[in-house]
Amino acid sequence: MKSPLLACLTLAVALLLPPAAVSQVSLSVSIAPPPLPLYAQPPVPGEGYIWMPGYWAWDDADAGYYWVPGTWVLPPDNGDLWTPGYWGLEGAGYVWHLGYWGSRVGFYGGINYGFGYFGSGYQGGRWDHGGFRYNRAVSNVGQRVVRNVYSAPPVNPRSGNRVSFNGGHAGAAARPSAGERQFLSGGHPGPKDEQLAHEAAARAMPTQRATGPHGVPQVAATPRPSEFTAPRVEHMRAAPPMRPEAPHAPGARPPQGEPHRGPGAGPQRPQPEGPPRKER
């Protein structure tokens, strides 16, 4: 795991760097993150919010992972999109690559975070003439809250894969394209203060630990950053055991017991425990 001294040096460097360079700062630990859990997406709380998917973060003090709930967050500026952070196996350690804001969605390790982040790009919505339009086939939107919507079935949502890191024989095999590498090298603003506060709040809650009560963190997603007790908070259930991802023939059914859609693939709630069944 990362030493306390290295953690302090990493934080000091991050604080000294300008916002555009913060997205390059990362940390490395020796333990793989757990599989991504199953959970539902809270409805978008209002116009202009962008979905930030949940992720596993590392706490040196506890020497373990904790879950940072997915949440809806307002972007720094109109036209900005969120590139999620991701864990990547590099050498003998798992390196965390911070998420960032930009004019497009960059490389996030090929991780299927669901809800439009199916490994590449974002299918949950798009900016159009100064306003954000939500894809109601992917995002959980209500007509009473937002009206700027469209419907487009997700393309290649890669069902059944809950791997939470890139690299190695068990991780996602995606590699950044030349365009994605060039986009990242331009430097982009890192997480907003409210996103950092959201992560800090999750770190302070013992119930968000991967080793917490009942074996799963308590809060999976929130309607807005740090609203851990809001009425529309979503809870989670444990993900099934990880399996190496194998391509399916066109039209083939996924293996028995695997949900047809990826983690948080759409606005539907997780199915109750019981006999294996496909999600819609």
ChimeraX commands (.cxc) that place a marker at each C-alpha (Angstrom):
marker #1 position 0.00,0.00,0.00 radius 0.5
marker #1 position 1.01,3.62,-0.33 radius 0.5
marker #1 position 3.13,4.85,2.57 radius 0.5
marker #1 position 1.87,7.73,4.77 radius 0.5
marker #1 position 4.88,9.81,3.72 radius 0.5
marker #1 position 4.10,9.32,0.05 radius 0.5
marker #1 position 0.45,10.14,0.72 radius 0.5
marker #1 position 1.45,13.45,2.33 radius 0.5
marker #1 position 3.81,14.29,-0.52 radius 0.5
marker #1 position 1.12,13.48,-3.10 radius 0.5
marker #1 position -1.38,15.73,-1.33 radius 0.5
marker #1 position 1.18,18.53,-1.03 radius 0.5
marker #1 position 1.96,18.35,-4.74 radius 0.5
marker #1 position -1.77,18.37,-5.56 radius 0.5
marker #1 position -2.33,21.50,-3.51 radius 0.5
marker #1 position 0.55,23.31,-5.21 radius 0.5
marker #1 position -0.49,22.42,-8.75 radius 0.5
marker #1 position -2.91,24.61,-10.73 radius 0.5
marker #1 position -6.43,23.15,-11.23 radius 0.5
marker #1 position -5.72,22.10,-14.83 radius 0.5
marker #1 position -2.84,19.91,-13.68 radius 0.5
marker #1 position -4.57,18.27,-10.73 radius 0.5
marker #1 position -6.10,15.63,-13.00 radius 0.5
marker #1 position -2.62,14.18,-13.52 radius 0.5
marker #1 position -2.06,13.40,-9.81 radius 0.5
marker #1 position -2.60,9.76,-8.80 radius 0.5
marker #1 position -1.84,7.32,-6.00 radius 0.5
marker #1 position -0.92,3.64,-6.01 radius 0.5
marker #1 position -1.89,0.79,-3.69 radius 0.5
marker #1 position -1.17,-2.93,-3.73 radius 0.5
marker #1 position -4.75,-4.20,-3.25 radius 0.5
marker #1 position -7.25,-4.46,-6.11 radius 0.5
marker #1 position -10.53,-2.55,-5.72 radius 0.5
marker #1 position -13.68,-4.65,-5.18 radius 0.5
marker #1 position -16.16,-5.29,-8.03 radius 0.5
marker #1 position -18.60,-2.52,-8.83 radius 0.5
marker #1 position -21.87,-2.97,-6.94 radius 0.5
marker #1 position -25.44,-3.04,-8.18 radius 0.5
marker #1 position -27.51,0.05,-7.51 radius 0.5
marker #1 position -30.14,2.33,-9.00 radius 0.5
marker #1 position -29.72,5.92,-10.13 radius 0.5
marker #1 position -31.63,8.67,-8.29 radius 0.5
marker #1 position -33.71,10.87,-10.58 radius 0.5
marker #1 position -31.99,13.97,-11.86 radius 0.5
marker #1 position -32.78,16.80,-9.38 radius 0.5
marker #1 position -33.00,19.57,-11.98 radius 0.5
marker #1 position -31.88,20.94,-15.32 radius 0.5
marker #1 position -28.16,21.00,-16.10 radius 0.5
marker #1 position -26.96,18.33,-13.66 radius 0.5
marker #1 position -24.36,15.82,-14.90 radius 0.5
marker #1 position -24.08,12.29,-13.50 radius 0.5
marker #1 position -20.88,11.38,-11.64 radius 0.5
marker #1 position -20.83,7.59,-11.24 radius 0.5
marker #1 position -19.89,6.00,-7.93 radius 0.5
marker #1 position -16.39,4.61,-7.43 radius 0.5
marker #1 position -14.10,2.92,-4.93 radius 0.5
marker #1 position -11.62,5.23,-3.18 radius 0.5
marker #1 position -8.70,4.29,-0.92 radius 0.5
marker #1 position -8.17,5.42,2.67 radius 0.5
marker #1 position -4.60,5.05,3.92 radius 0.5
marker #1 position -5.63,5.55,7.54 radius 0.5
marker #1 position -8.01,2.59,7.34 radius 0.5
marker #1 position -5.91,0.66,4.80 radius 0.5
marker #1 position -9.00,-0.16,2.80 radius 0.5
marker #1 position -11.49,0.89,0.16 radius 0.5
marker #1 position -14.66,2.88,0.72 radius 0.5
marker #1 position -17.50,3.61,-1.71 radius 0.5
marker #1 position -18.05,7.15,-2.96 radius 0.5
marker #1 position -21.71,7.25,-4.01 radius 0.5
marker #1 position -22.71,8.25,-7.49 radius 0.5
marker #1 position -24.36,11.66,-7.57 radius 0.5
marker #1 position -25.72,14.44,-9.77 radius 0.5
marker #1 position -23.47,17.51,-9.91 radius 0.5
marker #1 position -23.62,20.82,-11.72 radius 0.5
marker #1 position -20.67,21.28,-14.13 radius 0.5
marker #1 position -18.25,24.20,-13.78 radius 0.5
marker #1 position -19.46,25.69,-17.08 radius 0.5
marker #1 position -22.04,25.02,-19.76 radius 0.5
marker #1 position -20.64,22.53,-22.24 radius 0.5
marker #1 position -18.51,20.70,-19.67 radius 0.5
marker #1 position -18.69,16.92,-19.34 radius 0.5
marker #1 position -17.30,14.65,-16.62 radius 0.5
marker #1 position -14.63,12.03,-17.25 radius 0.5
marker #1 position -14.78,9.54,-14.35 radius 0.5
marker #1 position -11.63,8.55,-12.52 radius 0.5
marker #1 position -10.47,4.95,-12.69 radius 0.5
marker #1 position -8.08,2.42,-11.16 radius 0.5
marker #1 position -5.41,0.93,-13.42 radius 0.5
marker #1 position -3.02,-1.94,-12.72 radius 0.5
marker #1 position 0.40,-0.53,-13.55 radius 0.5
marker #1 position 3.40,-2.63,-12.57 radius 0.5
marker #1 position 2.84,-4.02,-9.07 radius 0.5
marker #1 position 0.29,-1.43,-7.98 radius 0.5
marker #1 position -3.22,-0.18,-8.69 radius 0.5
marker #1 position -3.01,3.48,-9.66 radius 0.5
marker #1 position -5.89,5.90,-9.26 radius 0.5
marker #1 position -6.37,8.35,-12.14 radius 0.5
marker #1 position -8.43,11.33,-11.05 radius 0.5
marker #1 position -11.55,12.34,-12.92 radius 0.5
marker #1 position -11.77,15.75,-14.60 radius 0.5
marker #1 position -14.03,18.16,-16.47 radius 0.5
marker #1 position -13.67,19.01,-20.14 radius 0.5
marker #1 position -15.41,19.69,-23.43 radius 0.5
marker #1 position -15.70,15.95,-24.07 radius 0.5
marker #1 position -15.47,12.69,-22.13 radius 0.5
marker #1 position -11.95,11.31,-22.12 radius 0.5
marker #1 position -10.51,7.89,-21.36 radius 0.5
marker #1 position -11.70,6.26,-18.13 radius 0.5
marker #1 position -10.10,2.85,-18.40 radius 0.5
marker #1 position -12.88,1.10,-20.27 radius 0.5
marker #1 position -14.72,0.69,-16.96 radius 0.5
marker #1 position -18.45,0.02,-17.27 radius 0.5
marker #1 position -19.77,2.37,-14.59 radius 0.5
marker #1 position -23.27,2.19,-16.08 radius 0.5
marker #1 position -25.85,4.96,-16.49 radius 0.5
marker #1 position -24.31,6.05,-19.80 radius 0.5
marker #1 position -20.67,5.43,-18.88 radius 0.5
marker #1 position -20.37,2.05,-20.56 radius 0.5
marker #1 position -16.58,2.07,-20.99 radius 0.5
marker #1 position -16.14,4.80,-23.57 radius 0.5
marker #1 position -17.82,8.19,-23.92 radius 0.5
marker #1 position -21.14,9.07,-22.28 radius 0.5
marker #1 position -24.60,8.09,-23.54 radius 0.5
marker #1 position -26.68,9.58,-20.73 radius 0.5
marker #1 position -27.15,12.93,-22.43 radius 0.5
marker #1 position -25.52,15.69,-24.48 radius 0.5
marker #1 position -25.17,19.45,-24.68 radius 0.5
marker #1 position -27.35,21.03,-27.35 radius 0.5
marker #1 position -27.65,24.78,-28.03 radius 0.5
marker #1 position -26.50,25.78,-24.56 radius 0.5
marker #1 position -28.68,23.31,-22.67 radius 0.5
marker #1 position -28.13,19.74,-21.53 radius 0.5
marker #1 position -30.47,17.15,-23.05 radius 0.5
marker #1 position -31.01,13.91,-21.11 radius 0.5
marker #1 position -31.30,10.52,-22.74 radius 0.5
marker #1 position -34.29,9.07,-20.92 radius 0.5
marker #1 position -33.46,5.58,-22.27 radius 0.5
marker #1 position -30.36,5.66,-20.04 radius 0.5
marker #1 position -30.74,8.38,-17.39 radius 0.5
marker #1 position -33.41,8.53,-14.69 radius 0.5
marker #1 position -35.34,11.66,-15.58 radius 0.5
marker #1 position -38.83,12.84,-14.68 radius 0.5
marker #1 position -40.95,14.98,-16.94 radius 0.5
marker #1 position -41.92,17.18,-14.00 radius 0.5
marker #1 position -38.26,18.06,-13.32 radius 0.5
marker #1 position -36.65,18.22,-16.76 radius 0.5
marker #1 position -38.26,18.47,-20.16 radius 0.5
marker #1 position -35.17,18.70,-22.37 radius 0.5
marker #1 position -34.99,15.00,-23.17 radius 0.5
marker #1 position -34.60,12.54,-26.03 radius 0.5
marker #1 position -34.58,8.76,-26.28 radius 0.5
marker #1 position -31.75,6.73,-27.82 radius 0.5
marker #1 position -31.11,3.08,-26.89 radius 0.5
marker #1 position -27.58,2.59,-25.50 radius 0.5
marker #1 position -24.95,1.34,-27.93 radius 0.5
marker #1 position -22.73,-1.56,-26.80 radius 0.5
marker #1 position -23.51,-1.32,-23.05 radius 0.5
marker #1 position -21.38,-4.46,-22.34 radius 0.5
marker #1 position -23.65,-6.27,-19.94 radius 0.5
marker #1 position -22.55,-8.46,-17.05 radius 0.5
marker #1 position -19.14,-6.83,-16.46 radius 0.5
marker #1 position -18.52,-5.29,-13.02 radius 0.5
marker #1 position -14.74,-5.12,-13.14 radius 0.5
marker #1 position -13.57,-1.96,-11.37 radius 0.5
marker #1 position -10.04,-1.55,-12.73 radius 0.5
marker #1 position -8.09,-1.53,-15.96 radius 0.5
marker #1 position -5.20,-3.86,-16.81 radius 0.5
marker #1 position -3.95,-7.33,-15.94 radius 0.5
marker #1 position -5.70,-10.58,-16.85 radius 0.5
marker #1 position -8.80,-9.73,-14.78 radius 0.5
marker #1 position -9.14,-6.01,-15.56 radius 0.5
marker #1 position -10.64,-4.12,-18.47 radius 0.5
marker #1 position -8.42,-4.35,-21.53 radius 0.5
marker #1 position -9.19,-0.91,-23.01 radius 0.5
marker #1 position -6.34,1.40,-23.98 radius 0.5
marker #1 position -6.59,5.13,-24.74 radius 0.5
marker #1 position -6.73,6.12,-28.38 radius 0.5
marker #1 position -4.34,8.69,-29.82 radius 0.5
marker #1 position -7.12,11.28,-29.62 radius 0.5
marker #1 position -7.83,10.47,-25.96 radius 0.5
marker #1 position -4.14,10.74,-25.06 radius 0.5
marker #1 position -3.92,14.09,-26.81 radius 0.5
marker #1 position -7.08,15.34,-25.05 radius 0.5
marker #1 position -5.72,14.36,-21.62 radius 0.5
marker #1 position -2.39,16.03,-22.25 radius 0.5
marker #1 position -4.14,19.38,-22.67 radius 0.5
marker #1 position -4.84,19.61,-18.94 radius 0.5
marker #1 position -8.33,19.97,-17.49 radius 0.5
marker #1 position -9.99,21.12,-14.26 radius 0.5
marker #1 position -10.17,18.40,-11.63 radius 0.5
marker #1 position -13.16,17.69,-9.35 radius 0.5
marker #1 position -15.09,20.64,-7.97 radius 0.5
marker #1 position -14.96,21.45,-4.27 radius 0.5
marker #1 position -18.38,19.87,-3.75 radius 0.5
marker #1 position -17.17,16.66,-5.39 radius 0.5
marker #1 position -14.13,16.55,-3.09 radius 0.5
marker #1 position -16.36,17.23,-0.08 radius 0.5
marker #1 position -18.65,14.42,-1.22 radius 0.5
marker #1 position -15.70,12.01,-1.25 radius 0.5
marker #1 position -14.49,13.25,2.14 radius 0.5
marker #1 position -17.95,12.72,3.63 radius 0.5
marker #1 position -17.99,9.14,2.33 radius 0.5
marker #1 position -14.53,8.52,3.80 radius 0.5
marker #1 position -15.74,9.68,7.23 radius 0.5
marker #1 position -18.63,7.18,7.26 radius 0.5
marker #1 position -17.73,3.67,8.53 radius 0.5
marker #1 position -20.83,2.33,6.76 radius 0.5
marker #1 position -19.24,3.19,3.38 radius 0.5
marker #1 position -16.30,0.79,3.89 radius 0.5
marker #1 position -15.93,-2.24,1.66 radius 0.5
marker #1 position -15.60,-4.17,4.92 radius 0.5
marker #1 position -18.49,-2.39,6.60 radius 0.5
marker #1 position -21.68,-3.84,8.10 radius 0.5
marker #1 position -23.33,-6.60,6.05 radius 0.5
marker #1 position -20.38,-6.63,3.63 radius 0.5
marker #1 position -21.64,-3.78,1.42 radius 0.5
marker #1 position -21.51,0.01,1.85 radius 0.5
marker #1 position -24.79,1.56,2.94 radius 0.5
marker #1 position -25.29,4.43,0.48 radius 0.5
marker #1 position -24.85,3.72,-3.22 radius 0.5
marker #1 position -25.99,6.99,-4.79 radius 0.5
marker #1 position -27.28,10.39,-3.73 radius 0.5
marker #1 position -29.44,12.99,-5.53 radius 0.5
marker #1 position -26.79,15.71,-4.94 radius 0.5
marker #1 position -23.26,15.76,-3.49 radius 0.5
marker #1 position -23.05,14.98,0.25 radius 0.5
marker #1 position -26.82,14.38,0.61 radius 0.5
marker #1 position -26.33,11.03,2.35 radius 0.5
marker #1 position -29.63,11.21,4.24 radius 0.5
marker #1 position -31.83,12.66,1.49 radius 0.5
marker #1 position -35.20,10.98,0.80 radius 0.5
marker #1 position -34.06,9.70,-2.59 radius 0.5
marker #1 position -30.77,8.16,-1.51 radius 0.5
marker #1 position -30.22,4.79,-3.20 radius 0.5
marker #1 position -28.83,1.73,-1.41 radius 0.5
marker #1 position -26.99,-1.20,-2.93 radius 0.5
marker #1 position -26.75,-4.94,-2.87 radius 0.5
marker #1 position -23.62,-7.04,-3.26 radius 0.5
marker #1 position -22.39,-7.72,-6.79 radius 0.5
marker #1 position -22.06,-11.37,-7.91 radius 0.5
marker #1 position -18.57,-12.94,-8.11 radius 0.5
marker #1 position -16.34,-11.49,-10.80 radius 0.5
marker #1 position -15.81,-13.44,-14.00 radius 0.5
marker #1 position -13.38,-12.71,-16.85 radius 0.5
marker #1 position -15.24,-10.84,-19.58 radius 0.5
marker #1 position -15.82,-12.91,-22.70 radius 0.5
marker #1 position -17.48,-11.65,-25.89 radius 0.5
marker #1 position -20.92,-13.03,-26.68 radius 0.5
marker #1 position -22.09,-13.87,-30.16 radius 0.5
marker #1 position -24.56,-11.36,-31.63 radius 0.5
marker #1 position -28.01,-12.06,-30.23 radius 0.5
marker #1 position -26.72,-14.59,-27.71 radius 0.5
marker #1 position -28.08,-14.64,-24.18 radius 0.5
marker #1 position -25.68,-13.71,-21.39 radius 0.5
marker #1 position -24.56,-16.51,-19.05 radius 0.5
marker #1 position -27.21,-17.71,-16.61 radius 0.5
marker #1 position -27.22,-15.63,-13.45 radius 0.5
marker #1 position -25.68,-12.50,-14.99 radius 0.5
marker #1 position -27.96,-9.48,-15.36 radius 0.5
marker #1 position -28.43,-8.51,-18.97 radius 0.5
marker #1 position -27.31,-4.94,-18.26 radius 0.5
marker #1 position -24.16,-3.61,-16.64 radius 0.5
marker #1 position -23.78,-2.03,-13.21 radius 0.5
marker #1 position -26.32,0.74,-12.98 radius 0.5
marker #1 position -27.03,0.39,-16.70 radius 0.5
marker #1 position -30.26,2.35,-16.51 radius 0.5
marker #1 position -32.74,4.03,-14.21 radius 0.5
marker #1 position -34.49,0.82,-13.13 radius 0.5
marker #1 position -34.10,-0.36,-9.55 radius 0.5
marker #1 position -32.11,-3.54,-8.86 radius 0.5
marker #1 position -34.19,-6.69,-8.89 radius 0.5
marker #1 position -34.84,-8.30,-5.49 radius 0.5
marker #1 position -32.77,-11.29,-4.50 radius 0.5
marker #1 position -34.21,-14.58,-5.74 radius 0.5
marker #1 position -33.99,-16.87,-8.77 radius 0.5
marker #1 position -31.74,-15.52,-11.53 radius 0.5
marker #1 position -33.58,-13.28,-13.96 radius 0.5
marker #1 position -32.69,-10.87,-16.69 radius 0.5
marker #1 position -33.12,-7.16,-16.10 radius 0.5
marker #1 position -35.02,-5.25,-18.70 radius 0.5
marker link #1:1,2 radius 0.2
marker link #1:2,3 radius 0.2
marker link #1:3,4 radius 0.2
marker link #1:4,5 radius 0.2
marker link #1:5,6 radius 0.2
marker link #1:6,7 radius 0.2
marker link #1:7,8 radius 0.2
marker link #1:8,9 radius 0.2
marker link #1:9,10 radius 0.2
marker link #1:10,11 radius 0.2
marker link #1:11,12 radius 0.2
marker link #1:12,13 radius 0.2
marker link #1:13,14 radius 0.2
marker link #1:14,15 radius 0.2
marker link #1:15,16 radius 0.2
marker link #1:16,17 radius 0.2
marker link #1:17,18 radius 0.2
marker link #1:18,19 radius 0.2
marker link #1:19,20 radius 0.2
marker link #1:20,21 radius 0.2
marker link #1:21,22 radius 0.2
marker link #1:22,23 radius 0.2
marker link #1:23,24 radius 0.2
marker link #1:24,25 radius 0.2
marker link #1:25,26 radius 0.2
marker link #1:26,27 radius 0.2
marker link #1:27,28 radius 0.2
marker link #1:28,29 radius 0.2
marker link #1:29,30 radius 0.2
marker link #1:30,31 radius 0.2
marker link #1:31,32 radius 0.2
marker link #1:32,33 radius 0.2
marker link #1:33,34 radius 0.2
marker link #1:34,35 radius 0.2
marker link #1:35,36 radius 0.2
marker link #1:36,37 radius 0.2
marker link #1:37,38 radius 0.2
marker link #1:38,39 radius 0.2
marker link #1:39,40 radius 0.2
marker link #1:40,41 radius 0.2
marker link #1:41,42 radius 0.2
marker link #1:42,43 radius 0.2
marker link #1:43,44 radius 0.2
marker link #1:44,45 radius 0.2
marker link #1:45,46 radius 0.2
marker link #1:46,47 radius 0.2
marker link #1:47,48 radius 0.2
marker link #1:48,49 radius 0.2
marker link #1:49,50 radius 0.2
marker link #1:50,51 radius 0.2
marker link #1:51,52 radius 0.2
marker link #1:52,53 radius 0.2
marker link #1:53,54 radius 0.2
marker link #1:54,55 radius 0.2
marker link #1:55,56 radius 0.2
marker link #1:56,57 radius 0.2
marker link #1:57,58 radius 0.2
marker link #1:58,59 radius 0.2
marker link #1:59,60 radius 0.2
marker link #1:60,61 radius 0.2
marker link #1:61,62 radius 0.2
marker link #1:62,63 radius 0.2
marker link #1:63,64 radius 0.2
marker link #1:64,65 radius 0.2
marker link #1:65,66 radius 0.2
marker link #1:66,67 radius 0.2
marker link #1:67,68 radius 0.2
marker link #1:68,69 radius 0.2
marker link #1:69,70 radius 0.2
marker link #1:70,71 radius 0.2
marker link #1:71,72 radius 0.2
marker link #1:72,73 radius 0.2
marker link #1:73,74 radius 0.2
marker link #1:74,75 radius 0.2
marker link #1:75,76 radius 0.2
marker link #1:76,77 radius 0.2
marker link #1:77,78 radius 0.2
marker link #1:78,79 radius 0.2
marker link #1:79,80 radius 0.2
marker link #1:80,81 radius 0.2
marker link #1:81,82 radius 0.2
marker link #1:82,83 radius 0.2
marker link #1:83,84 radius 0.2
marker link #1:84,85 radius 0.2
marker link #1:85,86 radius 0.2
marker link #1:86,87 radius 0.2
marker link #1:87,88 radius 0.2
marker link #1:88,89 radius 0.2
marker link #1:89,90 radius 0.2
marker link #1:90,91 radius 0.2
marker link #1:91,92 radius 0.2
marker link #1:92,93 radius 0.2
marker link #1:93,94 radius 0.2
marker link #1:94,95 radius 0.2
marker link #1:95,96 radius 0.2
marker link #1:96,97 radius 0.2
marker link #1:97,98 radius 0.2
marker link #1:98,99 radius 0.2
marker link #1:99,100 radius 0.2
marker link #1:100,101 radius 0.2
marker link #1:101,102 radius 0.2
marker link #1:102,103 radius 0.2
marker link #1:103,104 radius 0.2
marker link #1:104,105 radius 0.2
marker link #1:105,106 radius 0.2
marker link #1:106,107 radius 0.2
marker link #1:107,108 radius 0.2
marker link #1:108,109 radius 0.2
marker link #1:109,110 radius 0.2
marker link #1:110,111 radius 0.2
marker link #1:111,112 radius 0.2
marker link #1:112,113 radius 0.2
marker link #1:113,114 radius 0.2
marker link #1:114,115 radius 0.2
marker link #1:115,116 radius 0.2
marker link #1:116,117 radius 0.2
marker link #1:117,118 radius 0.2
marker link #1:118,119 radius 0.2
marker link #1:119,120 radius 0.2
marker link #1:120,121 radius 0.2
marker link #1:121,122 radius 0.2
marker link #1:122,123 radius 0.2
marker link #1:123,124 radius 0.2
marker link #1:124,125 radius 0.2
marker link #1:125,126 radius 0.2
marker link #1:126,127 radius 0.2
marker link #1:127,128 radius 0.2
marker link #1:128,129 radius 0.2
marker link #1:129,130 radius 0.2
marker link #1:130,131 radius 0.2
marker link #1:131,132 radius 0.2
marker link #1:132,133 radius 0.2
marker link #1:133,134 radius 0.2
marker link #1:134,135 radius 0.2
marker link #1:135,136 radius 0.2
marker link #1:136,137 radius 0.2
marker link #1:137,138 radius 0.2
marker link #1:138,139 radius 0.2
marker link #1:139,140 radius 0.2
marker link #1:140,141 radius 0.2
marker link #1:141,142 radius 0.2
marker link #1:142,143 radius 0.2
marker link #1:143,144 radius 0.2
marker link #1:144,145 radius 0.2
marker link #1:145,146 radius 0.2
marker link #1:146,147 radius 0.2
marker link #1:147,148 radius 0.2
marker link #1:148,149 radius 0.2
marker link #1:149,150 radius 0.2
marker link #1:150,151 radius 0.2
marker link #1:151,152 radius 0.2
marker link #1:152,153 radius 0.2
marker link #1:153,154 radius 0.2
marker link #1:154,155 radius 0.2
marker link #1:155,156 radius 0.2
marker link #1:156,157 radius 0.2
marker link #1:157,158 radius 0.2
marker link #1:158,159 radius 0.2
marker link #1:159,160 radius 0.2
marker link #1:160,161 radius 0.2
marker link #1:161,162 radius 0.2
marker link #1:162,163 radius 0.2
marker link #1:163,164 radius 0.2
marker link #1:164,165 radius 0.2
marker link #1:165,166 radius 0.2
marker link #1:166,167 radius 0.2
marker link #1:167,168 radius 0.2
marker link #1:168,169 radius 0.2
marker link #1:169,170 radius 0.2
marker link #1:170,171 radius 0.2
marker link #1:171,172 radius 0.2
marker link #1:172,173 radius 0.2
marker link #1:173,174 radius 0.2
marker link #1:174,175 radius 0.2
marker link #1:175,176 radius 0.2
marker link #1:176,177 radius 0.2
marker link #1:177,178 radius 0.2
marker link #1:178,179 radius 0.2
marker link #1:179,180 radius 0.2
marker link #1:180,181 radius 0.2
marker link #1:181,182 radius 0.2
marker link #1:182,183 radius 0.2
marker link #1:183,184 radius 0.2
marker link #1:184,185 radius 0.2
marker link #1:185,186 radius 0.2
marker link #1:186,187 radius 0.2
marker link #1:187,188 radius 0.2
marker link #1:188,189 radius 0.2
marker link #1:189,190 radius 0.2
marker link #1:190,191 radius 0.2
marker link #1:191,192 radius 0.2
marker link #1:192,193 radius 0.2
marker link #1:193,194 radius 0.2
marker link #1:194,195 radius 0.2
marker link #1:195,196 radius 0.2
marker link #1:196,197 radius 0.2
marker link #1:197,198 radius 0.2
marker link #1:198,199 radius 0.2
marker link #1:199,200 radius 0.2
marker link #1:200,201 radius 0.2
marker link #1:201,202 radius 0.2
marker link #1:202,203 radius 0.2
marker link #1:203,204 radius 0.2
marker link #1:204,205 radius 0.2
marker link #1:205,206 radius 0.2
marker link #1:206,207 radius 0.2
marker link #1:207,208 radius 0.2
marker link #1:208,209 radius 0.2
marker link #1:209,210 radius 0.2
marker link #1:210,211 radius 0.2
marker link #1:211,212 radius 0.2
marker link #1:212,213 radius 0.2
marker link #1:213,214 radius 0.2
marker link #1:214,215 radius 0.2
marker link #1:215,216 radius 0.2
marker link #1:216,217 radius 0.2
marker link #1:217,218 radius 0.2
marker link #1:218,219 radius 0.2
marker link #1:219,220 radius 0.2
marker link #1:220,221 radius 0.2
marker link #1:221,222 radius 0.2
marker link #1:222,223 radius 0.2
marker link #1:223,224 radius 0.2
marker link #1:224,225 radius 0.2
marker link #1:225,226 radius 0.2
marker link #1:226,227 radius 0.2
marker link #1:227,228 radius 0.2
marker link #1:228,229 radius 0.2
marker link #1:229,230 radius 0.2
marker link #1:230,231 radius 0.2
marker link #1:231,232 radius 0.2
marker link #1:232,233 radius 0.2
marker link #1:233,234 radius 0.2
marker link #1:234,235 radius 0.2
marker link #1:235,236 radius 0.2
marker link #1:236,237 radius 0.2
marker link #1:237,238 radius 0.2
marker link #1:238,239 radius 0.2
marker link #1:239,240 radius 0.2
marker link #1:240,241 radius 0.2
marker link #1:241,242 radius 0.2
marker link #1:242,243 radius 0.2
marker link #1:243,244 radius 0.2
marker link #1:244,245 radius 0.2
marker link #1:245,246 radius 0.2
marker link #1:246,247 radius 0.2
marker link #1:247,248 radius 0.2
marker link #1:248,249 radius 0.2
marker link #1:249,250 radius 0.2
marker link #1:250,251 radius 0.2
marker link #1:251,252 radius 0.2
marker link #1:252,253 radius 0.2
marker link #1:253,254 radius 0.2
marker link #1:254,255 radius 0.2
marker link #1:255,256 radius 0.2
marker link #1:256,257 radius 0.2
marker link #1:257,258 radius 0.2
marker link #1:258,259 radius 0.2
marker link #1:259,260 radius 0.2
marker link #1:260,261 radius 0.2
marker link #1:261,262 radius 0.2
marker link #1:262,263 radius 0.2
marker link #1:263,264 radius 0.2
marker link #1:264,265 radius 0.2
marker link #1:265,266 radius 0.2
marker link #1:266,267 radius 0.2
marker link #1:267,268 radius 0.2
marker link #1:268,269 radius 0.2
marker link #1:269,270 radius 0.2
marker link #1:270,271 radius 0.2
marker link #1:271,272 radius 0.2
marker link #1:272,273 radius 0.2
marker link #1:273,274 radius 0.2
marker link #1:274,275 radius 0.2
marker link #1:275,276 radius 0.2
marker link #1:276,277 radius 0.2
marker link #1:277,278 radius 0.2
marker link #1:278,279 radius 0.2
marker link #1:279,280 radius 0.2
view
